[in-house]
Amino acid sequence: MIEASGRFLHPVYRGNTLYPMLEIVELKEQNTTGIITLRATIHNQSDVLIFEGSQRYLIRKRVG
C-alpha cells in the first residue's frame, strides 16, 4: 500500500446494516508495476453515506 485515507461522515450504531463498495478510479501502468487507486464508500440501510476514503496500491505486473 502506498497511501490510504478515509473519514467517517456519520456515526454507526449497533444494528445498522452497512453496504461497502470499492471502485477502481485510476490505473497507472509502468514498466514492471502499476499503481491502482480505489475509492471506498459505505452506506447504511437508509442509503446515508457513512464513510468515504481512498487507497493507492503499487502492484507487480504478471509475466506471460
C-alpha positions in Angstrom: 0.0 0.0 0.0 1.3 3.4 -0.9 -1.3 5.6 0.7 -4.7 5.4 2.5 -7.1 7.9 3.8 -10.7 8.0 4.9 -13.2 9.6 7.2 -16.4 8.7 8.9 -19.2 11.2 8.0 -21.9 9.9 10.3 -22.0 7.6 13.3 -22.6 3.8 13.0 -24.8 2.2 15.6 -25.4 -1.4 16.6 -28.0 -3.0 14.4 -27.1 -0.9 11.3 -26.8 -2.7 8.1 -23.7 -1.5 6.1 -23.1 -1.7 2.4 -19.5 -1.3 1.4 -18.4 -0.5 -2.2 -14.9 -0.3 -3.8 -14.5 1.5 -7.2 -11.3 1.5 -9.3 -10.9 5.1 -10.2 -7.4 5.1 -11.8 -4.9 2.7 -13.2 -1.3 3.9 -14.0 0.8 1.4 -15.9 4.6 1.4 -15.6 7.3 -1.0 -16.9 7.0 -3.8 -14.4 4.5 -2.4 -11.9 1.3 -0.4 -11.8 -0.5 1.9 -9.4 -4.2 1.3 -8.7 -6.3 3.9 -7.0 -9.5 2.7 -5.2 -12.4 4.8 -3.8 -14.2 3.2 -0.9 -17.7 4.1 0.3 -20.0 2.7 2.9 -23.7 3.4 3.1 -26.2 2.4 5.8 -29.6 0.8 5.4 -31.1 4.3 4.8 -28.7 5.0 1.9 -26.8 7.6 4.1 -23.1 7.8 3.2 -21.3 6.8 6.4 -17.7 6.5 5.2 -15.6 7.6 2.3 -11.9 7.1 1.6 -9.3 6.1 -0.9 -6.3 3.8 -1.2 -3.4 3.6 -3.6 -1.5 0.3 -4.2 1.7 -0.5 -6.0 1.2 -3.8 -7.8 3.6 -6.0 -9.8 2.6 -7.0 -13.3 2.1 -10.6 -14.2 4.7 -12.1 -16.5 3.4 -14.0 -19.5 
